[in-house]
Amino acid sequence: MSTKATFYHAGCPVCVAAERTVAEALDRSKYTVEIVHLGQQKSRVAEAENAGVKSVPALVINGQPFHINHGADLSVLK
Amino acid sequence: MSTKATFYHAGCPVCVAAERTVAEALDRSKYTVEIVHLGQQKSRVAEAENAGVKSVPALVINGQPFHINHGADLSVLK
């Protein structure tokens, strides 16, 4: 069964580096990876927040939030 | 060719969660993943620092440091 992994970002340089390297490195045979640009999909900010995301870039795997470096606080995306 | 990914941690709860979830999710067909416990291998703190690691848990992929959440500053491990 595939585990859901969601990578939230906002297009910032820190986000792009994490997307290209960390999100790209996930095992696609085990994980279904969705990339969400919160700057362009503001309707999903609440979903990220509910998952415990405080800043982007962040990766939510199995409902657990992992903040990867620091690009921007979620509050600036609301 | 396999890319080198090094996961640095210090056994803290935040580290263990990141290890079990993020380090575990990396595609082993493309990445050679090494797990380094800096509390037990203090001789490798300098190597992590040279790679730009400031805190653990951190993942270094292709020489780029990615700090995943925040467990402890590297300075407390010296």
Backbone of each chain as nested JSON, in Angstrom:
{
  "chains": [
    {"id": "A", "residues": [
      {"number": 1, "name": "MET", "atoms": {"N": [0.839, -1.199, 0.0], "CA": [0.0, 0.0, 0.0], "C": [0.873, 1.248, 0.0]}},
      {"number": 2, "name": "SER", "atoms": {"N": [0.422, 2.237, -0.701], "CA": [1.204, 3.453, -0.804], "C": [0.868, 4.421, 0.331]}},
      {"number": 3, "name": "THR", "atoms": {"N": [1.892, 4.997, 0.93], "CA": [1.719, 5.967, 1.999], "C": [1.681, 7.354, 1.371]}},
      {"number": 4, "name": "LYS", "atoms": {"N": [0.845, 8.205, 1.926], "CA": [0.716, 9.548, 1.385], "C": [1.783, 10.469, 1.979]}},
      {"number": 5, "name": "ALA", "atoms": {"N": [2.467, 11.188, 1.097], "CA": [3.437, 12.189, 1.536], "C": [3.085, 13.483, 0.815]}},
      {"number": 6, "name": "THR", "atoms": {"N": [2.919, 14.552, 1.581], "CA": [2.585, 15.834, 0.964], "C": [3.689, 16.825, 1.25]}},
      {"number": 7, "name": "PHE", "atoms": {"N": [4.212, 17.42, 0.196], "CA": [5.268, 18.416, 0.334], "C": [4.642, 19.786, 0.118]}},
      {"number": 8, "name": "TYR", "atoms": {"N": [4.648, 20.613, 1.168], "CA": [4.082, 21.961, 1.094], "C": [5.209, 22.959, 0.894]}},
      {"number": 9, "name": "HIS", "atoms": {"N": [5.038, 23.855, -0.062], "CA": [6.063, 24.87, -0.275], "C": [5.408, 26.163, -0.74]}},
      {"number": 10, "name": "ALA", "atoms": {"N": [6.245, 27.167, -0.979], "CA": [5.693, 28.449, -1.409], "C": [6.552, 29.062, -2.514]}},
      {"number": 11, "name": "GLY", "atoms": {"N": [7.285, 28.21, -3.209], "CA": [8.062, 28.694, -4.346], "C": [9.366, 29.403, -3.982]}},
      {"number": 12, "name": "CYS", "atoms": {"N": [9.653, 29.513, -2.678], "CA": [10.872, 30.211, -2.259], "C": [12.113, 29.378, -2.605]}},
      {"number": 13, "name": "PRO", "atoms": {"N": [13.289, 30.015, -2.676], "CA": [14.499, 29.26, -3.035], "C": [14.775, 28.085, -2.096]}},
      {"number": 14, "name": "VAL", "atoms": {"N": [14.558, 28.282, -0.785], "CA": [14.765, 27.199, 0.184], "C": [13.8, 26.041, -0.116]}},
      {"number": 15, "name": "CYS", "atoms": {"N": [12.561, 26.429, -0.512], "CA": [11.536, 25.424, -0.845], "C": [11.932, 24.62, -2.073]}},
      {"number": 16, "name": "VAL", "atoms": {"N": [12.42, 25.327, -3.086], "CA": [12.763, 24.675, -4.349], "C": [13.914, 23.682, -4.145]}},
      {"number": 17, "name": "ALA", "atoms": {"N": [14.908, 24.082, -3.347], "CA": [16.037, 23.186, -3.06], "C": [15.544, 21.926, -2.351]}},
      {"number": 18, "name": "ALA", "atoms": {"N": [14.645, 22.102, -1.382], "CA": [14.124, 20.949, -0.634], "C": [13.257, 20.065, -1.524]}},
      {"number": 19, "name": "GLU", "atoms": {"N": [12.496, 20.705, -2.415], "CA": [11.638, 19.934, -3.326], "C": [12.488, 19.085, -4.262]}},
      {"number": 20, "name": "ARG", "atoms": {"N": [13.493, 19.733, -4.868], "CA": [14.338, 19.026, -5.845], "C": [15.147, 17.921, -5.196]}},
      {"number": 21, "name": "THR", "atoms": {"N": [15.495, 18.09, -3.938], "CA": [16.386, 17.115, -3.314], "C": [15.65, 16.138, -2.403]}},
      {"number": 22, "name": "VAL", "atoms": {"N": [14.924, 16.652, -1.411], "CA": [14.295, 15.747, -0.444], "C": [13.026, 15.1, -1.014]}},
      {"number": 23, "name": "ALA", "atoms": {"N": [12.106, 15.917, -1.526], "CA": [10.857, 15.347, -2.052], "C": [11.179, 14.392, -3.206]}},
      {"number": 24, "name": "GLU", "atoms": {"N": [12.172, 14.75, -3.99], "CA": [12.597, 13.949, -5.138], "C": [13.196, 12.602, -4.722]}},
      {"number": 25, "name": "ALA", "atoms": {"N": [13.762, 12.564, -3.503], "CA": [14.464, 11.357, -3.044], "C": [13.532, 10.307, -2.438]}},
      {"number": 26, "name": "LEU", "atoms": {"N": [12.251, 10.669, -2.251], "CA": [11.328, 9.714, -1.63], "C": [11.049, 8.538, -2.563]}},
      {"number": 27, "name": "ASP", "atoms": {"N": [10.893, 7.4, -1.956], "CA": [10.674, 6.167, -2.708], "C": [9.25, 6.149, -3.284]}},
      {"number": 28, "name": "ARG", "atoms": {"N": [9.151, 6.393, -4.578], "CA": [7.843, 6.467, -5.239], "C": [7.122, 5.121, -5.317]}},
      {"number": 29, "name": "SER", "atoms": {"N": [7.841, 4.032, -5.033], "CA": [7.16, 2.734, -5.053], "C": [6.394, 2.524, -3.745]}},
      {"number": 30, "name": "LYS", "atoms": {"N": [6.741, 3.325, -2.722], "CA": [6.063, 3.188, -1.422], "C": [5.233, 4.404, -1.048]}},
      {"number": 31, "name": "TYR", "atoms": {"N": [5.572, 5.554, -1.643], "CA": [4.917, 6.803, -1.26], "C": [4.285, 7.495, -2.459]}},
      {"number": 32, "name": "THR", "atoms": {"N": [3.075, 7.98, -2.253], "CA": [2.422, 8.803, -3.251], "C": [2.719, 10.232, -2.83]}},
      {"number": 33, "name": "VAL", "atoms": {"N": [3.519, 10.925, -3.635], "CA": [3.972, 12.259, -3.245], "C": [3.158, 13.334, -3.96]}},
      {"number": 34, "name": "GLU", "atoms": {"N": [2.571, 14.215, -3.171], "CA": [1.845, 15.348, -3.745], "C": [2.598, 16.625, -3.384]}},
      {"number": 35, "name": "ILE", "atoms": {"N": [2.805, 17.477, -4.372], "CA": [3.502, 18.742, -4.14], "C": [2.443, 19.853, -4.137]}},
      {"number": 36, "name": "VAL", "atoms": {"N": [2.375, 20.613, -3.053], "CA": [1.357, 21.666, -2.939], "C": [2.033, 23.023, -2.761]}},
      {"number": 37, "name": "HIS", "atoms": {"N": [1.756, 23.937, -3.695], "CA": [2.292, 25.302, -3.623], "C": [1.261, 26.149, -2.882]}},
      {"number": 38, "name": "LEU", "atoms": {"N": [1.541, 26.445, -1.613], "CA": [0.552, 27.146, -0.79], "C": [0.341, 28.604, -1.21]}},
      {"number": 39, "name": "GLY", "atoms": {"N": [1.319, 29.169, -1.907], "CA": [1.137, 30.532, -2.409], "C": [0.074, 30.56, -3.494]}},
      {"number": 40, "name": "GLN", "atoms": {"N": [0.013, 29.466, -4.254], "CA": [-0.961, 29.381, -5.35], "C": [-2.248, 28.679, -4.931]}},
      {"number": 41, "name": "GLN", "atoms": {"N": [-2.182, 27.924, -3.833], "CA": [-3.375, 27.199, -3.383], "C": [-3.648, 27.564, -1.931]}},
      {"number": 42, "name": "LYS", "atoms": {"N": [-4.035, 28.802, -1.743], "CA": [-4.236, 29.31, -0.382], "C": [-5.338, 28.55, 0.348]}},
      {"number": 43, "name": "SER", "atoms": {"N": [-6.239, 27.951, -0.397], "CA": [-7.325, 27.186, 0.215], "C": [-6.799, 25.97, 0.972]}},
      {"number": 44, "name": "ARG", "atoms": {"N": [-5.55, 25.598, 0.73], "CA": [-5.006, 24.421, 1.416], "C": [-4.104, 24.775, 2.599]}},
      {"number": 45, "name": "VAL", "atoms": {"N": [-3.989, 26.071, 2.895], "CA": [-3.169, 26.485, 4.046], "C": [-3.737, 25.881, 5.337]}},
      {"number": 46, "name": "ALA", "atoms": {"N": [-5.068, 25.888, 5.471], "CA": [-5.708, 25.362, 6.682], "C": [-5.403, 23.873, 6.859]}},
      {"number": 47, "name": "GLU", "atoms": {"N": [-5.414, 23.155, 5.75], "CA": [-5.105, 21.711, 5.776], "C": [-3.676, 21.48, 6.29]}},
      {"number": 48, "name": "ALA", "atoms": {"N": [-2.738, 22.295, 5.79], "CA": [-1.338, 22.183, 6.22], "C": [-1.234, 22.486, 7.713]}},
      {"number": 49, "name": "GLU", "atoms": {"N": [-1.929, 23.551, 8.122], "CA": [-1.922, 23.983, 9.513], "C": [-2.483, 22.884, 10.421]}},
      {"number": 50, "name": "ASN", "atoms": {"N": [-3.549, 22.259, 9.985], "CA": [-4.156, 21.167, 10.767], "C": [-3.201, 19.986, 10.904]}},
      {"number": 51, "name": "ALA", "atoms": {"N": [-2.321, 19.82, 9.933], "CA": [-1.351, 18.72, 9.992], "C": [-0.159, 19.093, 10.875]}},
      {"number": 52, "name": "GLY", "atoms": {"N": [-0.156, 20.342, 11.379], "CA": [0.92, 20.754, 12.276], "C": [2.033, 21.533, 11.588]}},
      {"number": 53, "name": "VAL", "atoms": {"N": [1.813, 21.876, 10.319], "CA": [2.83, 22.628, 9.582], "C": [2.867, 24.077, 10.08]}},
      {"number": 54, "name": "LYS", "atoms": {"N": [4.071, 24.55, 10.433], "CA": [4.248, 25.91, 10.951], "C": [4.955, 26.794, 9.924]}},
      {"number": 55, "name": "SER", "atoms": {"N": [5.763, 26.172, 9.07], "CA": [6.526, 26.922, 8.069], "C": [6.736, 26.03, 6.853]}},
      {"number": 56, "name": "VAL", "atoms": {"N": [7.116, 26.672, 5.751], "CA": [7.445, 25.905, 4.542], "C": [8.934, 26.062, 4.259]}},
      {"number": 57, "name": "PRO", "atoms": {"N": [9.591, 25.133, 3.599], "CA": [9.019, 23.881, 3.117], "C": [8.783, 22.877, 4.24]}},
      {"number": 58, "name": "ALA", "atoms": {"N": [7.754, 22.06, 4.072], "CA": [7.454, 21.017, 5.039], "C": [6.938, 19.785, 4.311]}},
      {"number": 59, "name": "LEU", "atoms": {"N": [7.223, 18.661, 4.918], "CA": [6.795, 17.392, 4.342], "C": [5.904, 16.734, 5.387]}},
      {"number": 60, "name": "VAL", "atoms": {"N": [4.705, 16.338, 4.978], "CA": [3.827, 15.623, 5.903], "C": [3.76, 14.176, 5.422]}},
      {"number": 61, "name": "ILE", "atoms": {"N": [4.273, 13.279, 6.253], "CA": [4.238, 11.855, 5.908], "C": [3.415, 11.155, 6.969]}},
      {"number": 62, "name": "ASN", "atoms": {"N": [2.398, 10.416, 6.52], "CA": [1.569, 9.676, 7.466], "C": [1.003, 10.591, 8.552]}},
      {"number": 63, "name": "GLY", "atoms": {"N": [0.688, 11.819, 8.19], "CA": [0.114, 12.765, 9.136], "C": [1.11, 13.457, 10.058]}},
      {"number": 64, "name": "GLN", "atoms": {"N": [2.393, 13.111, 9.939], "CA": [3.419, 13.742, 10.792], "C": [4.124, 14.857, 10.025]}},
      {"number": 65, "name": "PRO", "atoms": {"N": [4.205, 16.071, 10.618], "CA": [4.859, 17.175, 9.912], "C": [6.376, 17.201, 10.137]}},
      {"number": 66, "name": "PHE", "atoms": {"N": [7.111, 17.391, 9.073], "CA": [8.567, 17.547, 9.146], "C": [8.925, 18.843, 8.438]}},
      {"number": 67, "name": "HIS", "atoms": {"N": [9.431, 19.794, 9.206], "CA": [9.839, 21.076, 8.626], "C": [11.258, 20.925, 8.121]}},
      {"number": 68, "name": "ILE", "atoms": {"N": [11.479, 21.283, 6.882], "CA": [12.793, 21.107, 6.269], "C": [13.414, 22.483, 6.037]}},
      {"number": 69, "name": "ASN", "atoms": {"N": [14.468, 22.772, 6.777], "CA": [15.053, 24.11, 6.764], "C": [13.942, 25.133, 6.995]}},
      {"number": 70, "name": "HIS", "atoms": {"N": [14.135, 26.367, 6.618], "CA": [13.096, 27.363, 6.872], "C": [13.041, 28.374, 5.737]}},
      {"number": 71, "name": "GLY", "atoms": {"N": [11.914, 28.367, 5.05], "CA": [11.716, 29.329, 3.959], "C": [10.846, 30.479, 4.413]}},
      {"number": 72, "name": "ALA", "atoms": {"N": [9.646, 30.148, 4.875], "CA": [8.695, 31.177, 5.303], "C": [7.718, 30.592, 6.305]}},
      {"number": 73, "name": "ASP", "atoms": {"N": [7.28, 31.43, 7.24], "CA": [6.265, 30.987, 8.185], "C": [4.924, 30.861, 7.465]}},
      {"number": 74, "name": "LEU", "atoms": {"N": [4.117, 29.938, 7.938], "CA": [2.822, 29.721, 7.313], "C": [1.959, 30.981, 7.411]}},
      {"number": 75, "name": "SER", "atoms": {"N": [2.144, 31.735, 8.478], "CA": [1.319, 32.924, 8.701], "C": [1.403, 33.939, 7.554]}},
      {"number": 76, "name": "VAL", "atoms": {"N": [2.534, 34.015, 6.878], "CA": [2.659, 34.993, 5.788], "C": [1.921, 34.529, 4.53]}},
      {"number": 77, "name": "LEU", "atoms": {"N": [1.46, 33.297, 4.516], "CA": [0.77, 32.762, 3.336], "C": [-0.748, 32.848, 3.433]}},
      {"number": 78, "name": "LYS", "atoms": {"N": [-1.228, 33.32, 4.586], "CA": [-2.688, 33.368, 4.777], "C": [-3.305, 34.551, 4.054]}}
    ]},
    {"id": "B", "residues": [
      {"number": 1, "name": "MET", "atoms": {"N": [23.833, 5.343, -10.815], "CA": [24.763, 5.591, -9.723], "C": [24.004, 6.007, -8.467]}},
      {"number": 2, "name": "SER", "atoms": {"N": [24.484, 5.559, -7.35], "CA": [23.815, 5.849, -6.096], "C": [24.317, 7.165, -5.497]}},
      {"number": 3, "name": "THR", "atoms": {"N": [23.383, 7.972, -5.035], "CA": [23.725, 9.246, -4.403], "C": [23.844, 9.01, -2.906]}},
      {"number": 4, "name": "LYS", "atoms": {"N": [24.79, 9.706, -2.303], "CA": [25.008, 9.532, -0.875], "C": [24.067, 10.44, -0.071]}},
      {"number": 5, "name": "ALA", "atoms": {"N": [23.393, 9.853, 0.887], "CA": [22.542, 10.627, 1.798], "C": [22.96, 10.252, 3.215]}},
      {"number": 6, "name": "THR", "atoms": {"N": [23.269, 11.247, 4.027], "CA": [23.669, 10.974, 5.401], "C": [22.665, 11.613, 6.349]}},
      {"number": 7, "name": "PHE", "atoms": {"N": [22.145, 10.801, 7.249], "CA": [21.194, 11.293, 8.236], "C": [21.921, 11.402, 9.571]}},
      {"number": 8, "name": "TYR", "atoms": {"N": [22.064, 12.626, 10.075], "CA": [22.74, 12.855, 11.355], "C": [21.694, 13.025, 12.442]}},
      {"number": 9, "name": "HIS", "atoms": {"N": [21.889, 12.342, 13.545], "CA": [20.944, 12.497, 14.642], "C": [21.683, 12.349, 15.967]}},
      {"number": 10, "name": "ALA", "atoms": {"N": [20.917, 12.447, 17.064], "CA": [21.547, 12.325, 18.375], "C": [20.667, 11.516, 19.315]}},
      {"number": 11, "name": "GLY", "atoms": {"N": [19.819, 10.684, 18.735], "CA": [18.987, 9.8, 19.55], "C": [17.806, 10.457, 20.23]}},
      {"number": 12, "name": "CYS", "atoms": {"N": [17.607, 11.756, 20.001], "CA": [16.496, 12.464, 20.64], "C": [15.161, 12.021, 20.012]}},
      {"number": 13, "name": "PRO", "atoms": {"N": [14.037, 12.226, 20.726], "CA": [12.742, 11.791, 20.182], "C": [12.432, 12.398, 18.806]}},
      {"number": 14, "name": "VAL", "atoms": {"N": [12.76, 13.687, 18.633], "CA": [12.523, 14.347, 17.337], "C": [13.366, 13.659, 16.249]}},
      {"number": 15, "name": "CYS", "atoms": {"N": [14.594, 13.283, 16.647], "CA": [15.505, 12.6, 15.713], "C": [14.958, 11.242, 15.299]}},
      {"number": 16, "name": "VAL", "atoms": {"N": [14.471, 10.496, 16.281], "CA": [13.988, 9.145, 16.015], "C": [12.774, 9.183, 15.084]}},
      {"number": 17, "name": "ALA", "atoms": {"N": [11.873, 10.141, 15.323], "CA": [10.696, 10.272, 14.458], "C": [11.119, 10.573, 13.021]}},
      {"number": 18, "name": "ALA", "atoms": {"N": [12.093, 11.465, 12.87], "CA": [12.565, 11.829, 11.525], "C": [13.282, 10.66, 10.867]}},
      {"number": 19, "name": "GLU", "atoms": {"N": [14.022, 9.916, 11.671], "CA": [14.743, 8.763, 11.115], "C": [13.757, 7.718, 10.616]}},
      {"number": 20, "name": "ARG", "atoms": {"N": [12.777, 7.403, 11.472], "CA": [11.811, 6.352, 11.111], "C": [10.955, 6.752, 9.925]}},
      {"number": 21, "name": "THR", "atoms": {"N": [10.716, 8.038, 9.772], "CA": [9.785, 8.445, 8.722], "C": [10.495, 9.0, 7.493]}},
      {"number": 22, "name": "VAL", "atoms": {"N": [11.32, 10.01, 7.659], "CA": [11.927, 10.645, 6.488], "C": [13.094, 9.818, 5.943]}},
      {"number": 23, "name": "ALA", "atoms": {"N": [14.06, 9.458, 6.803], "CA": [15.208, 8.687, 6.327], "C": [14.735, 7.356, 5.743]}},
      {"number": 24, "name": "GLU", "atoms": {"N": [13.715, 6.784, 6.378], "CA": [13.136, 5.512, 5.932], "C": [12.451, 5.611, 4.568]}},
      {"number": 25, "name": "ALA", "atoms": {"N": [11.979, 6.816, 4.245], "CA": [11.207, 7.002, 3.008], "C": [12.076, 7.223, 1.77]}},
      {"number": 26, "name": "LEU", "atoms": {"N": [13.386, 7.378, 1.988], "CA": [14.259, 7.639, 0.833], "C": [14.361, 6.407, -0.057]}},
      {"number": 27, "name": "ASP", "atoms": {"N": [14.472, 6.658, -1.317], "CA": [14.524, 5.593, -2.315], "C": [15.9, 4.912, -2.285]}},
      {"number": 28, "name": "ARG", "atoms": {"N": [15.92, 3.711, -1.685], "CA": [17.19, 2.992, -1.53], "C": [17.769, 2.493, -2.857]}},
      {"number": 29, "name": "SER", "atoms": {"N": [16.979, 2.531, -3.931], "CA": [17.533, 2.109, -5.222], "C": [18.364, 3.239, -5.828]}},
      {"number": 30, "name": "LYS", "atoms": {"N": [18.162, 4.458, -5.323], "CA": [18.908, 5.615, -5.849], "C": [19.865, 6.224, -4.836]}},
      {"number": 31, "name": "TYR", "atoms": {"N": [19.595, 5.991, -3.54], "CA": [20.389, 6.629, -2.491], "C": [21.002, 5.606, -1.546]}},
      {"number": 32, "name": "THR", "atoms": {"N": [22.262, 5.829, -1.222], "CA": [22.921, 5.032, -0.204], "C": [22.776, 5.843, 1.073]}},
      {"number": 33, "name": "VAL", "atoms": {"N": [22.0, 5.332, 2.012], "CA": [21.691, 6.099, 3.212], "C": [22.546, 5.627, 4.391]}},
      {"number": 34, "name": "GLU", "atoms": {"N": [23.253, 6.576, 4.974], "CA": [24.033, 6.266, 6.171], "C": [23.414, 7.013, 7.342]}},
      {"number": 35, "name": "ILE", "atoms": {"N": [23.24, 6.315, 8.457], "CA": [22.667, 6.923, 9.662], "C": [23.824, 7.133, 10.647]}},
      {"number": 36, "name": "VAL", "atoms": {"N": [24.035, 8.364, 11.073], "CA": [25.141, 8.671, 11.984], "C": [24.599, 9.256, 13.29]}},
      {"number": 37, "name": "HIS", "atoms": {"N": [24.887, 8.591, 14.396], "CA": [24.48, 9.064, 15.724], "C": [25.64, 9.909, 16.269]}},
      {"number": 38, "name": "LEU", "atoms": {"N": [25.475, 11.224, 16.231], "CA": [26.572, 12.117, 16.608], "C": [26.883, 12.08, 18.105]}},
      {"number": 39, "name": "GLY", "atoms": {"N": [25.929, 11.65, 18.912], "CA": [26.195, 11.517, 20.34], "C": [27.174, 10.374, 20.592]}},
      {"number": 40, "name": "GLN", "atoms": {"N": [27.085, 9.348, 19.751], "CA": [27.969, 8.186, 19.897], "C": [29.217, 8.287, 19.031]}},
      {"number": 41, "name": "GLN", "atoms": {"N": [29.162, 9.134, 17.992], "CA": [30.306, 9.284, 17.09], "C": [30.708, 10.755, 17.034]}},
      {"number": 42, "name": "LYS", "atoms": {"N": [31.224, 11.224, 18.139], "CA": [31.558, 12.644, 18.254], "C": [32.636, 13.053, 17.252]}},
      {"number": 43, "name": "SER", "atoms": {"N": [33.429, 12.09, 16.816], "CA": [34.484, 12.385, 15.847], "C": [33.904, 12.841, 14.503]}},
      {"number": 44, "name": "ARG", "atoms": {"N": [32.619, 12.613, 14.301], "CA": [32.013, 13.008, 13.024], "C": [31.239, 14.32, 13.1]}},
      {"number": 45, "name": "VAL", "atoms": {"N": [31.247, 14.962, 14.278], "CA": [30.552, 16.247, 14.411], "C": [31.154, 17.276, 13.44]}},
      {"number": 46, "name": "ALA", "atoms": {"N": [32.488, 17.275, 13.32], "CA": [33.156, 18.239, 12.44], "C": [32.739, 18.039, 10.981]}},
      {"number": 47, "name": "GLU", "atoms": {"N": [32.604, 16.799, 10.594], "CA": [32.174, 16.466, 9.221], "C": [30.766, 17.03, 8.963]}},
      {"number": 48, "name": "ALA", "atoms": {"N": [29.871, 16.847, 9.952], "CA": [28.509, 17.362, 9.814], "C": [28.531, 18.888, 9.719]}},
      {"number": 49, "name": "GLU", "atoms": {"N": [29.338, 19.478, 10.57], "CA": [29.461, 20.936, 10.608], "C": [29.984, 21.459, 9.261]}},
      {"number": 50, "name": "ASN", "atoms": {"N": [30.977, 20.776, 8.704], "CA": [31.52, 21.183, 7.404], "C": [30.479, 21.094, 6.297]}},
      {"number": 51, "name": "ALA", "atoms": {"N": [29.52, 20.186, 6.455], "CA": [28.459, 20.038, 5.452], "C": [27.37, 21.093, 5.647]}},
      {"number": 52, "name": "GLY", "atoms": {"N": [27.515, 21.91, 6.706], "CA": [26.541, 22.981, 6.933], "C": [25.465, 22.627, 7.937]}},
      {"number": 53, "name": "VAL", "atoms": {"N": [25.621, 21.492, 8.604], "CA": [24.616, 21.072, 9.589], "C": [24.738, 21.942, 10.846]}},
      {"number": 54, "name": "LYS", "atoms": {"N": [23.625, 22.506, 11.284], "CA": [23.601, 23.382, 12.46], "C": [22.901, 22.7, 13.629]}},
      {"number": 55, "name": "SER", "atoms": {"N": [21.994, 21.787, 13.319], "CA": [21.233, 21.095, 14.358], "C": [20.849, 19.709, 13.858]}},
      {"number": 56, "name": "VAL", "atoms": {"N": [20.441, 18.862, 14.805], "CA": [19.965, 17.533, 14.418], "C": [18.482, 17.427, 14.762]}},
      {"number": 57, "name": "PRO", "atoms": {"N": [17.724, 16.595, 14.076], "CA": [18.142, 15.75, 12.971], "C": [18.36, 16.548, 11.675]}},
      {"number": 58, "name": "ALA", "atoms": {"N": [19.3, 16.062, 10.882], "CA": [19.568, 16.69, 9.594], "C": [19.924, 15.62, 8.576]}},
      {"number": 59, "name": "LEU", "atoms": {"N": [19.578, 15.929, 7.354], "CA": [19.854, 15.01, 6.263], "C": [20.749, 15.759, 5.284]}},
      {"number": 60, "name": "VAL", "atoms": {"N": [21.877, 15.153, 4.935], "CA": [22.748, 15.781, 3.931], "C": [22.655, 14.925, 2.673]}},
      {"number": 61, "name": "ILE", "atoms": {"N": [22.129, 15.531, 1.628], "CA": [22.011, 14.81, 0.352], "C": [22.839, 15.562, -0.669]}},
      {"number": 62, "name": "ASN", "atoms": {"N": [23.745, 14.844, -1.318], "CA": [24.562, 15.484, -2.339], "C": [25.282, 16.72, -1.795]}},
      {"number": 63, "name": "GLY", "atoms": {"N": [25.691, 16.657, -0.54], "CA": [26.409, 17.777, 0.061], "C": [25.541, 18.928, 0.549]}},
      {"number": 64, "name": "GLN", "atoms": {"N": [24.235, 18.84, 0.334], "CA": [23.334, 19.918, 0.774], "C": [22.685, 19.545, 2.11]}},
      {"number": 65, "name": "PRO", "atoms": {"N": [22.754, 20.445, 3.105], "CA": [22.144, 20.126, 4.398], "C": [20.653, 20.487, 4.465]}},
      {"number": 66, "name": "PHE", "atoms": {"N": [19.871, 19.576, 5.002], "CA": [18.443, 19.825, 5.223], "C": [18.144, 19.513, 6.678]}},
      {"number": 67, "name": "HIS", "atoms": {"N": [17.783, 20.555, 7.412], "CA": [17.455, 20.379, 8.822], "C": [15.998, 19.986, 8.913]}},
      {"number": 68, "name": "ILE", "atoms": {"N": [15.728, 18.908, 9.62], "CA": [14.364, 18.386, 9.702], "C": [13.851, 18.579, 11.122]}},
      {"number": 69, "name": "ASN", "atoms": {"N": [12.876, 19.468, 11.269], "CA": [12.41, 19.863, 12.602], "C": [13.635, 20.252, 13.437]}},
      {"number": 70, "name": "HIS", "atoms": {"N": [13.501, 20.232, 14.761], "CA": [14.647, 20.653, 15.561], "C": [14.72, 19.826, 16.829]}},
      {"number": 71, "name": "GLY", "atoms": {"N": [15.79, 19.083, 16.965], "CA": [15.982, 18.27, 18.159], "C": [16.985, 18.93, 19.084]}},
      {"number": 72, "name": "ALA", "atoms": {"N": [18.192, 19.189, 18.565], "CA": [19.26, 19.783, 19.368], "C": [20.248, 20.506, 18.459]}},
      {"number": 73, "name": "ASP", "atoms": {"N": [20.818, 21.576, 18.982], "CA": [21.862, 22.274, 18.232], "C": [23.122, 21.43, 18.228]}},
      {"number": 74, "name": "LEU", "atoms": {"N": [23.883, 21.561, 17.155], "CA": [25.111, 20.785, 17.022], "C": [26.089, 21.133, 18.147]}},
      {"number": 75, "name": "SER", "atoms": {"N": [26.034, 22.364, 18.586], "CA": [26.97, 22.834, 19.615], "C": [26.898, 22.02, 20.914]}},
      {"number": 76, "name": "VAL", "atoms": {"N": [25.73, 21.486, 21.25], "CA": [25.62, 20.708, 22.488], "C": [26.229, 19.309, 22.342]}},
      {"number": 77, "name": "LEU", "atoms": {"N": [26.583, 18.944, 21.129], "CA": [27.135, 17.6, 20.892], "C": [28.656, 17.581, 20.851]}},
      {"number": 78, "name": "LYS", "atoms": {"N": [29.241, 18.773, 20.939], "CA": [30.707, 18.843, 20.85], "C": [31.391, 18.412, 22.145]}}
    ]}
  ]
}
